């Protein structure tokens, strides 16, 4: 990106986050580093994807904030709702993309002739970066807006039909509203990628670009579903036994089952609704993003007939 444009855009994004208190102080620092990594790449598409994800994610979070505050509880015992996002949450969504951007920028620096555009059947690192944002955007839209569904979520990992209903906010719970929201988030990333990726002219037809956009949307929806499965299995969903509401950890951290107010005679007011207490929400998000980016790159190598060594260089 052009340095002046990049610096202005980074300052604007950070100021917006600071003024709205959407990031913690350390979250602002990590977000600034992340944005800088995206901006050092000669193409503007990756920085734009980061900006679209951040702005759209903030918008959907604001839409459901008051509703979520009524339907869930915070681990501190107060009503639910989003507090400022931490540096760990920033990394969970962007670390994979940042790593791949550094690798791709190094590759282009070594081969300046290829930096002008993206040749067809090459550079699957580009696929991995876009896949990361399709997956995390779909997951964000699905989890943030799915709670607004008029029907209760059903646990994707429950054994045997029908999928059992669970409290709103349960990890692994899915709703039709959430699935449609995830589709919208993935489509937003796909549209941005198709519009701004510098496809080499003459190599990519309109049909090729449409197929690429469809694949990006599919990756995003699959990422959202994979996150639900991982969350339902690897992340413990803790419920307050008195209210029946899901208890959410601040900053995406784990929730202690033995915590909560109103404990009597050593008994906790919380119980595990589903899942194993293996990963935090941030851990699940990072694992999902890495899985979808890596899987998309491997699948692209197979589809294009490239050696698997093309995943990293």
Secondary structure as GFF3:
##gff-version 3
##sequence-region A 1 313
A	DSSP	alpha_helix	3	19	.	.	.	ID=ss1
A	DSSP	alpha_helix	25	40	.	.	.	ID=ss2
A	DSSP	alpha_helix	45	71	.	.	.	ID=ss3
A	DSSP	beta_strand	72	74	.	.	.	ID=ss4
A	DSSP	alpha_helix	87	110	.	.	.	ID=ss5
A	DSSP	three_ten_helix	112	114	.	.	.	ID=ss6
A	DSSP	alpha_helix	124	146	.	.	.	ID=ss7
A	DSSP	beta_strand	154	155	.	.	.	ID=ss8
A	DSSP	beta_strand	173	174	.	.	.	ID=ss9
A	DSSP	alpha_helix	176	196	.	.	.	ID=ss10
A	DSSP	alpha_helix	206	234	.	.	.	ID=ss11
A	DSSP	beta_strand	237	240	.	.	.	ID=ss12
A	DSSP	beta_strand	246	248	.	.	.	ID=ss13
A	DSSP	three_ten_helix	250	252	.	.	.	ID=ss14
A	DSSP	beta_strand	270	274	.	.	.	ID=ss15
A	DSSP	alpha_helix	281	304	.	.	.	ID=ss16
A	DSSP	three_ten_helix	308	311	.	.	.	ID=ss17
###
